[in-house]
Amino acid sequence: MKQSLTRFAPTALLAAAALLVATQAEAHAHLVKATPAANAQVGAPTTLQLQFSEKLEPKFSAVELMKASGTAIAVTSAVSAKDAKAIDVGVKTPLAPGAYMVMWHVVSADGHKSKGDYNFTVK
């Protein structure tokens, strides 16, 4: 009996380590959906919405928008009052045709930081 427990100990340790890593990886807020979507070609949007996998800390979560040329576009961004996993973005001026980059940075409710970006084009 003692010999069979010793034989399975490395497997049990490996399984426990894998579970710990998987739990830690899921703790970060990941972008799961965006409107407009990444690489989309759309008419000029007046709003954007980014949906994340975790609840967000409003004070530390925001979105910026810029033209491909690097010019910043004035927007308002805030964690949605309807869904703590989403950021609503209001575009202050109409977007001209061209390429745009959305840059986001968030802190999930458990304190983990994430950031990223994606592009879309206005027809």
C-alpha positions as CSV (number, residue, x, y, z in Angstrom):
1,M,0.0,0.0,0.0
2,K,2.8,2.4,0.9
3,Q,4.5,1.7,-2.4
4,S,1.4,2.5,-4.4
5,L,1.0,5.9,-2.6
6,T,4.6,6.8,-3.4
7,R,4.1,6.0,-7.0
8,F,1.1,8.4,-7.3
9,A,2.6,11.3,-5.3
10,P,4.4,12.9,-8.3
11,T,1.2,12.7,-10.3
12,A,-0.8,14.3,-7.5
13,L,1.7,17.1,-7.1
14,L,1.7,17.8,-10.9
15,A,-2.1,17.9,-10.9
16,A,-2.2,20.3,-8.0
17,A,0.4,22.6,-9.6
18,A,-1.6,22.7,-12.9
19,L,-4.7,23.6,-11.0
20,L,-2.9,26.4,-9.2
21,V,-1.6,27.8,-12.4
22,A,-5.0,27.6,-14.1
23,T,-6.6,29.4,-11.2
24,Q,-4.0,32.2,-11.3
25,A,-4.3,32.6,-15.1
26,E,-8.1,33.1,-14.9
27,A,-7.8,35.9,-12.3
28,H,-6.8,38.5,-14.9
29,A,-9.5,40.4,-16.8
30,H,-9.3,39.5,-20.5
31,L,-11.0,41.2,-23.3
32,V,-13.7,38.8,-24.5
33,K,-15.7,41.0,-26.9
34,A,-15.5,44.5,-28.4
35,T,-17.8,46.7,-30.4
36,P,-16.6,47.6,-33.0
37,A,-14.7,44.3,-33.2
38,A,-11.0,44.0,-33.8
39,N,-10.1,44.5,-37.5
40,A,-13.8,45.4,-38.3
41,Q,-14.7,47.9,-41.0
42,V,-17.6,49.9,-39.8
43,G,-19.5,53.2,-40.3
44,A,-18.5,55.9,-37.8
45,P,-19.4,54.7,-34.4
46,T,-20.5,57.1,-31.7
47,T,-19.9,54.6,-28.9
48,L,-17.6,51.6,-28.3
49,Q,-18.0,48.9,-25.7
50,L,-15.4,46.5,-24.4
51,Q,-16.5,43.4,-22.5
52,F,-14.1,41.6,-20.1
53,S,-14.0,38.3,-18.4
54,E,-13.9,39.7,-14.8
55,K,-15.5,42.6,-12.9
56,L,-13.5,45.8,-13.2
57,E,-12.3,48.4,-10.7
58,P,-13.8,51.7,-12.1
59,K,-11.0,54.0,-10.8
60,F,-8.3,52.1,-12.6
61,S,-9.9,51.0,-15.8
62,A,-10.1,53.1,-19.0
63,V,-10.0,53.2,-22.8
64,E,-8.2,55.5,-25.1
65,L,-8.7,55.9,-28.9
66,M,-6.3,57.2,-31.5
67,K,-6.0,57.5,-35.2
68,A,-3.4,55.4,-36.9
69,S,-1.3,58.6,-37.3
70,G,-1.0,58.8,-33.5
71,T,-3.5,61.6,-33.0
72,A,-5.6,61.1,-29.8
73,I,-9.4,61.1,-30.2
74,A,-11.4,62.7,-27.3
75,V,-13.5,60.0,-25.6
76,T,-15.2,59.4,-22.3
77,S,-14.8,55.9,-20.8
78,A,-16.3,54.4,-17.7
79,V,-17.1,50.9,-16.3
80,S,-20.7,50.3,-17.3
81,A,-23.4,51.0,-14.7
82,K,-25.3,47.9,-16.1
83,D,-22.4,45.5,-16.2
84,A,-19.3,45.7,-14.0
85,K,-17.4,43.6,-16.6
86,A,-17.8,46.2,-19.4
87,I,-16.4,49.6,-20.3
88,D,-18.7,52.0,-22.2
89,V,-16.8,54.5,-24.4
90,G,-18.4,57.7,-25.8
91,V,-16.8,59.3,-28.9
92,K,-17.0,63.1,-28.5
93,T,-16.6,64.0,-32.2
94,P,-17.6,62.1,-35.3
95,L,-14.9,59.7,-36.6
96,A,-13.5,60.4,-40.1
97,P,-12.8,57.5,-42.4
98,G,-9.5,55.8,-41.6
99,A,-7.8,53.4,-39.2
100,Y,-8.1,53.7,-35.5
101,M,-6.5,52.0,-32.5
102,V,-8.3,51.2,-29.2
103,M,-6.0,50.9,-26.2
104,W,-7.3,49.7,-22.9
105,H,-6.0,49.1,-19.4
106,V,-8.0,47.6,-16.6
107,V,-7.7,46.3,-13.1
108,S,-10.0,43.4,-12.1
109,A,-11.9,43.5,-8.9
110,D,-9.3,41.2,-7.3
111,G,-6.5,43.7,-8.2
112,H,-4.9,42.1,-11.2
113,K,-3.8,44.5,-14.0
114,S,-4.3,43.8,-17.8
115,K,-3.8,45.9,-20.9
116,G,-4.1,45.6,-24.6
117,D,-5.1,47.2,-27.9
118,Y,-6.8,46.4,-31.2
119,N,-7.6,48.2,-34.4
120,F,-10.7,48.9,-36.5
121,T,-11.4,51.0,-39.6
122,V,-14.1,53.5,-40.3
123,K,-15.4,53.3,-43.9
